[in-house]
Amino acid sequence: MGDTRVCDCKVGRVADEFDLAGVHESLAERWVRDRDDYSLRELARYFDERVLTAAMREAGEDPLGSEVASAYDALTDDAVSSGERVQVENRLSRAGVDVDAVREAFVSHQTVHTHLRECLDVEKETGPEGDPTDRAKDTLFALQSRTEAVTESTVDSLANSSLALDDFDVLVSVSVTCAACGRSYDVGELLDRGGCTCKEP
């Protein structure tokens, strides 16, 4: 394998499964040193694209970065038409890529945040007082991570007795809706972009 599994969280398991050598170091470096360039959402995309690239190479393809980015958008972006999504899914499947397994391996930005803080023990550098948005993210993602952990533990215990379920993933998402225009955002996305688009000049 590439990296020895550093943890049993989803990022650690997926990195091990897809042999993503050096991905933990790359995530930490981008988060700490390049904090002005990489948001948590962008780090999640970076990780997911590494997964997709590994799956495509395993199937015998040699994709360019632009091809991976385009395929990733088709698989994950709600703005992409269903026809385009199916076209990309079919192309990947014909090449030998297990599209469902790859999509299930994708991670959320809050999962990346938990991995960075709790598994890799790295923190985003801030000034003496700390950035209020970063502090807010830490608080919110910690709550979401705690809810994920409790839910996963509860479901797992029931799966061994009264619940018909094998493998599963838990994702906790909090949305914020702008009262002025009706647009909804994942709370992390809203904080990353600095507000609603209707407030932009």
Secondary structure, DSSP 8 states (H G I E B T S, - for coil): --S----SSHHHHHHHHTT-TTHHHHHHHHHHTTTTT--HHHHHHHHHHHHHHHHHHHTT----HHHHHHHHHHHH-TTS-HHHHHHHHHHHHHHT--HHHHHHH---HHHHHHIIIIIS-------SS--HHHHHHHHHHHHHHHHHHHHHHHHHHHHTTT----S-------EEE-TTT--EEEHHHHHHHTS-GGG--
